[in-house]
Amino acid sequence: MKLTTTGFSDHVDLWVYACQEEVPFNSMEGFPVLRDTYTFPIVTDVAVSGAVGQFGICDLFEPVPRDGFQEVFSSDVPTLAIGGDWDMPTSWEWGAEAIREFINAQAVVIPETGHGSILYADCVADIGVAFTNAPGRKFDDSSARSWKVKFYVAPSVNAEADHPAETADETVDEATVIVSGTVVHLSFDCNEAGSSAEKLICSDAGLAELDRRLAERFTAAVAVAGGGGCGCGRGRRHTSRLSARLDLRPR
């Protein structure tokens, strides 16, 4: 591995603690084993080269282990942990985990922020200053709520949900599932879900509702067009299904 002076100085701070605090409790052999247990392992494929480089660099550092370093401890020191729910390198859950035995600590999670919430939300700096000036101060969730995105939903969408459009001769094959206590209908059977996208739809009531409504519109459009020019010869279920396997090429 070749690094410029700038490249070395930009990363040596990471290596100093990663090689002492993380690598001794992990292994390159364990990396693919853990990765393969994930629902979407392809997401971590981009991290393979980074993991190889990290373990390679750490071979250059002399390990200096400390007894009890990984043991949970308690403290009454005022502590504030801040995380972002879009932080990929450091999970937002780790903040609360780090202080779980502290008796005078609090964790704040800022929505829509990534690695280093202060880079994305001005209020994080304000929270930090306020905590420094008054370490005993308790924070509410007003700052976090202010960063939660409010998506615009056209009135017509809700209207269509209350009064679904009638389709022509075709009807959508639906499967009923319960997601988080809510009964939802889909355009396909979750027991036969094959792709990651379908499995994700089956686990989210909002996505399931969108799937059903989009399938209804698609079926209605096919009916209006009379089916001409559409090579959908795989049955009604596949006509309505949101799947990359639909063959819509003209015959």
GROMACS elastic network, one bead per residue, 0.5 to 0.9 nm:
[ bonds ]
;  ai    aj funct       b0    kb
    1    53     6  0.79376   500
    1    56     6  0.86218   500
    1    57     6  0.84304   500
    3     6     6  0.78718   500
    3     7     6  0.55633   500
    3     8     6  0.59672   500
    4     8     6  0.61556   500
    4     9     6  0.86209   500
    5     8     6  0.51600   500
    5     9     6  0.62391   500
    5    10     6  0.85936   500
    6     9     6  0.51719   500
    6    10     6  0.60715   500
    6    11     6  0.87267   500
    7    10     6  0.51655   500
    7    11     6  0.64270   500
    7    12     6  0.85239   500
    8    11     6  0.53845   500
    8    12     6  0.57177   500
    9    12     6  0.54747   500
    9    13     6  0.75073   500
   10    13     6  0.72115   500
   10    14     6  0.83281   500
   11    14     6  0.53440   500
   11    15     6  0.64658   500
   11    16     6  0.88354   500
   12    16     6  0.60812   500
   12    17     6  0.89903   500
   13    16     6  0.52454   500
   13    17     6  0.69784   500
   13    18     6  0.86371   500
   14    17     6  0.58723   500
   14    18     6  0.58623   500
   14    19     6  0.81885   500
   15    18     6  0.50049   500
   15    19     6  0.54258   500
   15    20     6  0.80847   500
   15    54     6  0.77380   500
   15    57     6  0.76064   500
   15    58     6  0.70514   500
   15    61     6  0.85785   500
   16    19     6  0.58399   500
   16    20     6  0.66146   500
   16    21     6  0.86752   500
   16    58     6  0.87245   500
   16    61     6  0.80909   500
   17    20     6  0.51443   500
   17    21     6  0.55868   500
   17    22     6  0.75954   500
   18    21     6  0.52199   500
   18    22     6  0.50326   500
   18    23     6  0.62566   500
   18    24     6  0.89337   500
   18    54     6  0.85211   500
   18    58     6  0.82551   500
   19    22     6  0.60374   500
   19    23     6  0.51568   500
   19    24     6  0.70798   500
   19    54     6  0.81051   500
   19    55     6  0.79945   500
   19    57     6  0.82243   500
   19    58     6  0.52420   500
   19    59     6  0.84724   500
   19    61     6  0.70146   500
   19    62     6  0.87787   500
   19    63     6  0.75138   500
   20    23     6  0.65631   500
   20    24     6  0.66364   500
   20    58     6  0.84473   500
   20    61     6  0.83026   500
   20    62     6  0.85254   500
   20    63     6  0.60604   500
   20    64     6  0.66462   500
   20    65     6  0.70888   500
   21    24     6  0.67173   500
   21    25     6  0.76989   500
   21    65     6  0.83815   500
   21    69     6  0.82573   500
   21    70     6  0.86343   500
   22    25     6  0.56572   500
   22    26     6  0.66257   500
   23    26     6  0.50290   500
   23    27     6  0.68277   500
   23    54     6  0.84373   500
   23    55     6  0.70877   500
   23    58     6  0.75775   500
   24    27     6  0.76087   500
   24    63     6  0.79722   500
   24    65     6  0.84652   500
   26    29     6  0.85664   500
   26    30     6  0.68811   500
   26    31     6  0.78331   500
   27    30     6  0.51601   500
   27    31     6  0.64818   500
   27    55     6  0.79318   500
   28    31     6  0.52175   500
   28    32     6  0.76447   500
   28    51     6  0.73484   500
   28    52     6  0.71572   500
   28    55     6  0.70282   500
   29    32     6  0.66280   500
   29    33     6  0.71973   500
   30    33     6  0.51351   500
   30    34     6  0.61997   500
   30    35     6  0.85365   500
   31    34     6  0.54501   500
   31    35     6  0.61451   500
   31    36     6  0.87566   500
   31    48     6  0.84342   500
   31    51     6  0.80405   500
   32    36     6  0.60368   500
   32    37     6  0.87984   500
   32    48     6  0.84716   500
   33    36     6  0.54485   500
   33    37     6  0.69664   500
   34    37     6  0.54241   500
   34    38     6  0.72318   500
   35    38     6  0.56204   500
   35    40     6  0.87337   500
   35    41     6  0.57160   500
   35    42     6  0.86956   500
   35    44     6  0.68205   500
   35    45     6  0.84393   500
   36    39     6  0.80513   500
   36    40     6  0.84458   500
   36    41     6  0.57365   500
   36    42     6  0.89933   500
   37    40     6  0.85751   500
   37    41     6  0.73476   500
   38    41     6  0.52094   500
   38    42     6  0.88815   500
   38    44     6  0.89203   500
   39    42     6  0.89327   500
   39   196     6  0.78216   500
   40    43     6  0.59060   500
   40    44     6  0.80123   500
   40   196     6  0.72615   500
   41    44     6  0.56490   500
   41    45     6  0.68859   500
   42    45     6  0.51425   500
   42    46     6  0.79000   500
   43    46     6  0.69079   500
   43    47     6  0.83451   500
   44    47     6  0.53026   500
   44    48     6  0.71208   500
   45    48     6  0.55476   500
   45    49     6  0.84283   500
   46    49     6  0.69373   500
   46    50     6  0.78319   500
   47    50     6  0.51257   500
   47    51     6  0.61345   500
   47    52     6  0.86857   500
   48    51     6  0.51682   500
   48    52     6  0.62690   500
   48    53     6  0.86729   500
   49    52     6  0.51098   500
   49    53     6  0.61757   500
   49    54     6  0.85621   500
   50    53     6  0.51240   500
   50    54     6  0.60508   500
   50    55     6  0.86862   500
   51    54     6  0.50395   500
   51    55     6  0.62269   500
   51    56     6  0.84512   500
   52    55     6  0.54568   500
   52    56     6  0.61294   500
   52    57     6  0.87009   500
   53    56     6  0.50026   500
   53    57     6  0.60963   500
   53    58     6  0.85968   500
   54    57     6  0.52605   500
   54    58     6  0.62688   500
   54    59     6  0.89223   500
   55    58     6  0.51635   500
   55    59     6  0.66222   500
   56    59     6  0.54805   500
   56    60     6  0.76343   500
   57    60     6  0.56802   500
   57    61     6  0.74827   500
   58    61     6  0.51994   500
   58    62     6  0.81135   500
   58    63     6  0.86939   500
   59    62     6  0.76015   500
   59    63     6  0.89632   500
   61    64     6  0.89909   500
   65    69     6  0.80219   500
   66    69     6  0.56477   500
   66    70     6  0.89672   500
   67    70     6  0.82555   500
   67    71     6  0.89159   500
   68    71     6  0.52093   500
   68    72     6  0.85373   500
   69    72     6  0.83951   500
   72    98     6  0.81863   500
   72    99     6  0.89921   500
   72   100     6  0.85987   500
   72   101     6  0.72659   500
   73    99     6  0.88395   500
   73   100     6  0.89945   500
   73   101     6  0.63487   500
   73   102     6  0.78208   500
   74    99     6  0.80812   500
   74   100     6  0.81911   500
   74   103     6  0.73435   500
   75    78     6  0.84408   500
   75    99     6  0.86452   500
   75   101     6  0.70973   500
   75   103     6  0.63924   500
   75   104     6  0.76134   500
   75   105     6  0.88964   500
   76    79     6  0.84002   500
   76   102     6  0.59757   500
   76   103     6  0.53047   500
   76   104     6  0.52717   500
   76   105     6  0.78475   500
   77   102     6  0.76809   500
   77   103     6  0.80026   500
   77   104     6  0.62915   500
   77   105     6  0.76166   500
   78   102     6  0.84760   500
   78   103     6  0.83229   500
   78   104     6  0.51124   500
   78   105     6  0.55261   500
   78   106     6  0.84697   500
   78   135     6  0.57962   500
   78   136     6  0.64718   500
   79    99     6  0.77956   500
   79   102     6  0.80256   500
   79   104     6  0.65972   500
   79   106     6  0.65513   500
   79   107     6  0.84799   500
   79   131     6  0.88450   500
   79   135     6  0.75615   500
   79   136     6  0.88890   500
   80    95     6  0.86465   500
   80    99     6  0.86220   500
   80   104     6  0.89872   500
   80   105     6  0.58089   500
   80   106     6  0.52874   500
   80   107     6  0.58993   500
   80   108     6  0.76310   500
   80   128     6  0.82709   500
   80   131     6  0.76091   500
   80   135     6  0.84192   500
   81    94     6  0.88937   500
   81    95     6  0.51838   500
   81    96     6  0.70615   500
   81    98     6  0.82229   500
   81    99     6  0.77490   500
   81   105     6  0.78401   500
   81   106     6  0.63558   500
   81   108     6  0.62038   500
   81   109     6  0.84200   500
   82    92     6  0.79206   500
   82    95     6  0.64550   500
   82    96     6  0.87970   500
   82   106     6  0.86665   500
   82   107     6  0.57844   500
   82   109     6  0.58082   500
   82   110     6  0.75024   500
   82   116     6  0.86480   500
   82   117     6  0.74396   500
   82   124     6  0.80616   500
   83    86     6  0.88190   500
   83    87     6  0.74481   500
   83    90     6  0.82301   500
   83    91     6  0.75948   500
   83    93     6  0.76880   500
   83    94     6  0.80706   500
   83    95     6  0.64177   500
   83   107     6  0.77609   500
   83   108     6  0.63702   500
   83   110     6  0.62249   500
   83   111     6  0.87570   500
   83   113     6  0.81180   500
   83   114     6  0.81452   500
   83   115     6  0.78878   500
   83   116     6  0.73538   500
   83   117     6  0.63161   500
   84    87     6  0.53095   500
   84    90     6  0.87255   500
   84    91     6  0.78309   500
   84    92     6  0.54602   500
   84   108     6  0.85601   500
   84   109     6  0.54811   500
   84   111     6  0.59355   500
   84   112     6  0.68444   500
   84   114     6  0.52346   500
   84   115     6  0.66607   500
   84   116     6  0.71976   500
   84   117     6  0.54659   500
   85    88     6  0.83442   500
   85    91     6  0.73081   500
   85    92     6  0.53386   500
   85    93     6  0.83921   500
   85   109     6  0.66350   500
   85   110     6  0.64783   500
   85   111     6  0.54111   500
   85   112     6  0.63222   500
   85   113     6  0.61880   500
   85   114     6  0.66693   500
   85   115     6  0.88787   500
   86    91     6  0.81508   500
   86    92     6  0.77879   500
   86   110     6  0.89267   500
   86   111     6  0.72929   500
   86   112     6  0.59183   500
   86   113     6  0.53657   500
   86   115     6  0.72648   500
   87    90     6  0.57033   500
   87    91     6  0.58602   500
   87    92     6  0.65094   500
   87   112     6  0.89326   500
   87   113     6  0.67703   500
   87   116     6  0.75993   500
   87   117     6  0.82240   500
   88    91     6  0.62002   500
   88    92     6  0.86169   500
   88   114     6  0.70205   500
   88   115     6  0.67461   500
   89   114     6  0.88486   500
   89   115     6  0.67370   500
   90    93     6  0.83836   500
   90    94     6  0.71324   500
   90   114     6  0.89963   500
   90   115     6  0.68606   500
   91    94     6  0.55595   500
   91    95     6  0.79844   500
   91   115     6  0.88531   500
   92    95     6  0.61748   500
   92    96     6  0.80168   500
   92   109     6  0.66590   500
   92   110     6  0.88026   500
   93    96     6  0.57670   500
   93    97     6  0.63906   500
   93    98     6  0.88294   500
   93   109     6  0.85403   500
   94    98     6  0.59355   500
   94    99     6  0.87340   500
   95    98     6  0.52426   500
   95    99     6  0.66950   500
   95   100     6  0.87128   500
   95   106     6  0.88359   500
   95   107     6  0.60918   500
   95   108     6  0.80967   500
   95   109     6  0.85315   500
   96    99     6  0.54321   500
   96   100     6  0.59270   500
   96   106     6  0.75163   500
   96   107     6  0.54706   500
   96   108     6  0.83507   500
   97   100     6  0.52283   500
   97   101     6  0.85213   500
   98   101     6  0.79483   500
   98   102     6  0.85420   500
   99   102     6  0.50919   500
   99   103     6  0.83390   500
   99   104     6  0.89517   500
   99   105     6  0.65247   500
   99   106     6  0.75686   500
   99   107     6  0.78932   500
  100   103     6  0.81718   500
  100   105     6  0.83505   500
  101   105     6  0.89336   500
  102   105     6  0.57814   500
  102   106     6  0.87201   500
  104   136     6  0.78901   500
  105   136     6  0.88515   500
  105   138     6  0.89718   500
  106   138     6  0.76676   500
  106   139     6  0.81534   500
  108   139     6  0.81234   500
  108   140     6  0.86946   500
  108   141     6  0.77044   500
  108   144     6  0.76688   500
  109   113     6  0.89566   500
  109   117     6  0.88039   500
  109   141     6  0.86272   500
  109   144     6  0.65949   500
  110   113     6  0.61915   500
  110   114     6  0.89389   500
  110   117     6  0.69486   500
  110   121     6  0.80500   500
  110   124     6  0.81501   500
  110   141     6  0.89290   500
  110   143     6  0.75628   500
  110   145     6  0.79696   500
  110   147     6  0.69408   500
  110   148     6  0.81726   500
  111   114     6  0.86392   500
  111   117     6  0.89568   500
  111   144     6  0.61508   500
  111   145     6  0.76570   500
  111   146     6  0.87513   500
  111   147     6  0.57963   500
  111   148     6  0.55440   500
  111   149     6  0.81670   500
  112   117     6  0.87942   500
  112   120     6  0.82119   500
  112   121     6  0.88378   500
  112   147     6  0.67059   500
  112   148     6  0.67222   500
  112   149     6  0.75972   500
  113   116     6  0.75970   500
  113   117     6  0.52446   500
  113   118     6  0.83116   500
  113   119     6  0.80671   500
  113   120     6  0.56835   500
  113   121     6  0.70878   500
  113   147     6  0.85800   500
  114   117     6  0.57917   500
  114   119     6  0.81735   500
  114   120     6  0.72887   500
  115   118     6  0.87513   500
  115   119     6  0.81243   500
  115   120     6  0.89570   500
  116   119     6  0.57758   500
  116   120     6  0.76078   500
  117   120     6  0.54217   500
  117   121     6  0.61303   500
  117   122     6  0.87459   500
  117   124     6  0.66921   500
  118   121     6  0.53975   500
  118   122     6  0.63696   500
  118   123     6  0.76826   500
  118   124     6  0.51196   500
  118   125     6  0.59918   500
  119   122     6  0.76126   500
  119   124     6  0.85537   500
  120   124     6  0.84802   500
  121   124     6  0.57664   500
  121   125     6  0.78385   500
  121   147     6  0.78106   500
  122   125     6  0.57192   500
  122   126     6  0.68963   500
  123   127     6  0.61316   500
  123   128     6  0.85906   500
  123   143     6  0.65487   500
  123   144     6  0.87477   500
  124   127     6  0.50320   500
  124   128     6  0.62075   500
  124   129     6  0.86936   500
  124   143     6  0.81918   500
  125   128     6  0.50206   500
  125   129     6  0.61986   500
  125   130     6  0.85339   500
  126   129     6  0.51938   500
  126   130     6  0.60673   500
  126   131     6  0.85116   500
  127   130     6  0.51062   500
  127   131     6  0.60630   500
  127   132     6  0.85631   500
  127   139     6  0.81174   500
  127   143     6  0.86785   500
  128   131     6  0.51422   500
  128   132     6  0.61327   500
  128   133     6  0.86516   500
  129   132     6  0.50775   500
  129   133     6  0.62048   500
  129   134     6  0.85333   500
  130   133     6  0.52189   500
  130   134     6  0.60583   500
  130   135     6  0.78047   500
  130   137     6  0.78351   500
  131   134     6  0.50048   500
  131   136     6  0.73692   500
  131   137     6  0.63690   500
  131   138     6  0.84328   500
  131   139     6  0.88695   500
  132   135     6  0.55939   500
  133   137     6  0.89029   500
  134   137     6  0.55660   500
  135   138     6  0.84054   500
  139   142     6  0.83455   500
  139   143     6  0.88370   500
  140   143     6  0.75929   500
  140   144     6  0.85131   500
  141   144     6  0.51889   500
  141   145     6  0.60544   500
  141   146     6  0.85958   500
  142   145     6  0.51125   500
  142   146     6  0.61569   500
  142   147     6  0.89600   500
  143   146     6  0.51568   500
  143   147     6  0.68168   500
  144   147     6  0.55066   500
  144   148     6  0.68012   500
  145   148     6  0.52570   500
  145   149     6  0.87036   500
  146   149     6  0.81266   500
  147   150     6  0.89897   500
  153   156     6  0.83223   500
  153   157     6  0.67852   500
  153   158     6  0.78049   500
  154   157     6  0.55039   500
  154   158     6  0.72881   500
  155   158     6  0.54855   500
  155   159     6  0.62809   500
  155   160     6  0.87500   500
  156   160     6  0.60626   500
  156   161     6  0.85512   500
  157   160     6  0.51921   500
  157   161     6  0.63093   500
  157   162     6  0.88290   500
  158   162     6  0.63404   500
  158   163     6  0.85948   500
  159   162     6  0.51982   500
  159   163     6  0.61014   500
  159   164     6  0.81180   500
  160   164     6  0.50300   500
  160   165     6  0.67334   500
  160   213     6  0.86825   500
  161   164     6  0.55871   500
  161   165     6  0.87418   500
  161   209     6  0.88439   500
  161   213     6  0.80048   500
  163   166     6  0.88404   500
  164   213     6  0.79176   500
  164   216     6  0.86453   500
  165   213     6  0.89313   500
  165   216     6  0.78377   500
  165   217     6  0.79605   500
  165   220     6  0.87228   500
  166   171     6  0.89287   500
  166   216     6  0.83556   500
  166   220     6  0.79507   500
  167   170     6  0.63364   500
  167   171     6  0.65966   500
  167   172     6  0.87088   500
  167   216     6  0.70005   500
  167   217     6  0.78264   500
  167   219     6  0.71124   500
  167   221     6  0.86244   500
  167   223     6  0.77417   500
  168   171     6  0.75766   500
  168   219     6  0.83318   500
  168   220     6  0.61365   500
  168   223     6  0.60442   500
  168   224     6  0.74846   500
  169   220     6  0.85617   500
  169   223     6  0.69836   500
  170   219     6  0.66072   500
  170   220     6  0.72794   500
  170   222     6  0.87901   500
  170   223     6  0.67442   500
  170   236     6  0.79545   500
  171   216     6  0.76996   500
  171   219     6  0.73601   500
  171   220     6  0.85540   500
  171   236     6  0.83929   500
  171   240     6  0.88550   500
  172   186     6  0.89759   500
  172   187     6  0.63569   500
  172   188     6  0.89601   500
  172   212     6  0.82316   500
  172   215     6  0.70461   500
  172   216     6  0.62548   500
  172   219     6  0.70704   500
  172   236     6  0.77512   500
  172   237     6  0.72163   500
  172   239     6  0.87879   500
  172   240     6  0.62770   500
  172   241     6  0.87324   500
  173   186     6  0.80867   500
  173   187     6  0.56593   500
  173   188     6  0.67388   500
  173   189     6  0.87253   500
  173   236     6  0.76533   500
  173   237     6  0.58362   500
  173   240     6  0.75344   500
  173   241     6  0.86466   500
  174   185     6  0.59476   500
  174   186     6  0.50785   500
  174   188     6  0.57334   500
  174   189     6  0.71210   500
  174   212     6  0.77193   500
  174   237     6  0.87087   500
  175   184     6  0.83541   500
  175   185     6  0.55820   500
  175   186     6  0.52752   500
  175   187     6  0.64544   500
  175   188     6  0.57994   500
  175   189     6  0.50977   500
  175   190     6  0.72498   500
  176   183     6  0.68325   500
  176   184     6  0.57870   500
  176   186     6  0.65252   500
  176   189     6  0.79992   500
  176   190     6  0.86946   500
  177   182     6  0.82068   500
  177   183     6  0.58448   500
  177   184     6  0.55759   500
  177   185     6  0.64261   500
  177   186     6  0.79204   500
  177   189     6  0.88452   500
  177   190     6  0.78218   500
  177   202     6  0.77371   500
  178   181     6  0.57550   500
  178   182     6  0.52664   500
  178   184     6  0.60809   500
  178   185     6  0.87032   500
  178   202     6  0.89758   500
  178   203     6  0.88604   500
  178   205     6  0.81995   500
  179   182     6  0.51764   500
  179   183     6  0.64980   500
  179   184     6  0.70597   500
  179   202     6  0.76577   500
  179   203     6  0.61575   500
  179   204     6  0.64397   500
  179   205     6  0.57540   500
  180   183     6  0.85118   500
  180   203     6  0.84219   500
  180   204     6  0.82146   500
  180   205     6  0.77059   500
  182   205     6  0.70840   500
  183   205     6  0.80709   500
  184   205     6  0.62452   500
  184   206     6  0.87328   500
  184   208     6  0.65437   500
  184   209     6  0.66653   500
  184   212     6  0.89382   500
  185   188     6  0.86586   500
  185   205     6  0.87432   500
  185   208     6  0.65553   500
  185   209     6  0.66828   500
  185   211     6  0.85872   500
  185   212     6  0.64213   500
  186   189     6  0.72490   500
  186   190     6  0.81703   500
  186   201     6  0.85977   500
  186   202     6  0.79850   500
  186   208     6  0.56044   500
  186   209     6  0.69161   500
  186   210     6  0.86408   500
  186   211     6  0.61689   500
  186   213     6  0.86517   500
  186   215     6  0.85418   500
  186   241     6  0.88912   500
  187   208     6  0.84407   500
  187   211     6  0.65999   500
  187   212     6  0.52800   500
  187   213     6  0.86543   500
  187   214     6  0.89551   500
  187   215     6  0.62810   500
  187   216     6  0.83354   500
  187   237     6  0.76828   500
  187   240     6  0.64034   500
  187   241     6  0.56222   500
  187   242     6  0.75691   500
  188   191     6  0.87743   500
  188   192     6  0.78684   500
  188   193     6  0.78066   500
  188   198     6  0.87690   500
  188   212     6  0.87305   500
  188   237     6  0.72443   500
  188   238     6  0.84493   500
  188   240     6  0.81925   500
  188   241     6  0.60644   500
  188   242     6  0.82087   500
  189   192     6  0.55116   500
  189   193     6  0.66592   500
  189   202     6  0.89268   500
  190   194     6  0.86194   500
  190   198     6  0.75151   500
  190   199     6  0.72110   500
  190   201     6  0.87645   500
  190   202     6  0.60458   500
  191   194     6  0.87372   500
  193   196     6  0.81495   500
  193   197     6  0.86840   500
  193   198     6  0.54885   500
  193   199     6  0.59013   500
  193   202     6  0.81585   500
  194   197     6  0.84339   500
  194   198     6  0.66578   500
  194   199     6  0.72166   500
  195   198     6  0.52856   500
  195   199     6  0.64077   500
  195   200     6  0.87000   500
  195   243     6  0.85452   500
  196   199     6  0.51130   500
  196   200     6  0.61492   500
  196   201     6  0.86867   500
  197   200     6  0.50986   500
  197   201     6  0.62769   500
  197   202     6  0.87328   500
  197   243     6  0.86930   500
  198   201     6  0.50542   500
  198   202     6  0.62445   500
  198   203     6  0.88094   500
  198   242     6  0.82487   500
  198   243     6  0.80395   500
  199   202     6  0.50895   500
  199   203     6  0.64836   500
  200   203     6  0.52475   500
  200   204     6  0.65370   500
  200   207     6  0.80653   500
  200   208     6  0.89943   500
  201   204     6  0.53927   500
  201   205     6  0.75296   500
  201   206     6  0.81872   500
  201   207     6  0.51987   500
  201   208     6  0.53289   500
  201   209     6  0.89337   500
  201   211     6  0.76132   500
  202   205     6  0.74485   500
  202   207     6  0.78118   500
  202   208     6  0.62965   500
  203   207     6  0.82730   500
  203   208     6  0.79869   500
  204   207     6  0.54053   500
  204   208     6  0.61252   500
  204   209     6  0.87472   500
  205   209     6  0.62413   500
  205   210     6  0.87421   500
  206   209     6  0.52236   500
  206   210     6  0.63915   500
  206   211     6  0.86506   500
  207   210     6  0.50404   500
  207   211     6  0.60405   500
  207   212     6  0.86381   500
  208   211     6  0.50017   500
  208   212     6  0.62720   500
  208   213     6  0.87452   500
  209   212     6  0.51951   500
  209   213     6  0.62812   500
  209   214     6  0.85690   500
  210   213     6  0.52278   500
  210   214     6  0.59733   500
  210   215     6  0.83704   500
  211   214     6  0.52972   500
  211   215     6  0.60390   500
  211   216     6  0.86423   500
  211   241     6  0.83915   500
  211   242     6  0.70102   500
  212   215     6  0.51405   500
  212   216     6  0.62797   500
  212   217     6  0.88358   500
  212   240     6  0.88423   500
  212   241     6  0.89134   500
  213   216     6  0.50665   500
  213   217     6  0.63734   500
  213   218     6  0.86618   500
  214   217     6  0.51210   500
  214   218     6  0.61406   500
  214   219     6  0.85882   500
  214   240     6  0.85410   500
  214   242     6  0.82460   500
  215   218     6  0.50323   500
  215   219     6  0.60960   500
  215   220     6  0.85253   500
  215   239     6  0.84611   500
  215   241     6  0.64178   500
  215   242     6  0.69034   500
  216   219     6  0.51681   500
  216   220     6  0.61261   500
  216   221     6  0.85970   500
  216   240     6  0.71635   500
  217   220     6  0.50477   500
  217   221     6  0.60981   500
  217   222     6  0.86281   500
  217   240     6  0.88716   500
  218   221     6  0.50985   500
  218   222     6  0.62572   500
  218   223     6  0.86287   500
  218   239     6  0.81167   500
  218   240     6  0.64960   500
  219   222     6  0.51523   500
  219   223     6  0.62011   500
  219   224     6  0.86976   500
  219   236     6  0.88540   500
  219   239     6  0.69988   500
  219   240     6  0.57836   500
  220   223     6  0.50221   500
  220   224     6  0.61647   500
  220   225     6  0.85817   500
  221   224     6  0.51230   500
  221   225     6  0.61576   500
  221   226     6  0.85679   500
  221   227     6  0.88134   500
  222   225     6  0.51098   500
  222   226     6  0.62028   500
  222   227     6  0.53596   500
  222   228     6  0.83061   500
  222   230     6  0.82601   500
  222   239     6  0.85802   500
  223   226     6  0.50268   500
  223   227     6  0.61403   500
  224   227     6  0.77138   500
  225   228     6  0.63144   500
  225   229     6  0.87974   500
  226   229     6  0.89094   500
  227   230     6  0.58538   500
  227   231     6  0.84871   500
  227   232     6  0.82789   500
  228   231     6  0.84191   500
  228   250     6  0.89465   500
  229   248     6  0.84137   500
  229   249     6  0.80179   500
  229   250     6  0.52369   500
  229   251     6  0.65804   500
  230   233     6  0.82593   500
  230   247     6  0.81682   500
  230   248     6  0.54964   500
  230   249     6  0.65484   500
  230   250     6  0.56567   500
  230   251     6  0.72343   500
  231   234     6  0.85112   500
  231   246     6  0.88448   500
  231   247     6  0.60968   500
  231   248     6  0.52042   500
  231   249     6  0.57565   500
  231   250     6  0.58326   500
  231   251     6  0.60013   500
  232   235     6  0.72297   500
  232   236     6  0.84340   500
  232   238     6  0.77353   500
  232   239     6  0.61878   500
  232   246     6  0.70553   500
  232   247     6  0.59556   500
  232   248     6  0.61475   500
  232   249     6  0.84437   500
  233   236     6  0.83925   500
  233   238     6  0.86080   500
  233   239     6  0.82217   500
  233   247     6  0.82499   500
  234   237     6  0.78497   500
  234   238     6  0.59517   500
  234   239     6  0.72092   500
  234   246     6  0.83671   500
  234   247     6  0.85332   500
  235   238     6  0.56345   500
  235   239     6  0.64386   500
  236   240     6  0.66235   500
  236   241     6  0.87083   500
  237   240     6  0.56132   500
  237   241     6  0.61836   500
  238   242     6  0.80948   500
  238   243     6  0.79776   500
  238   245     6  0.82898   500
  238   246     6  0.67737   500
  239   242     6  0.84433   500
  239   246     6  0.71208   500
  240   243     6  0.88007   500
  241   245     6  0.89796   500
  241   246     6  0.78694   500
  242   245     6  0.85444   500
  242   246     6  0.79606   500
  243   246     6  0.59979   500
  244   247     6  0.81861   500
  247   250     6  0.89229   500
  248   251     6  0.88887   500
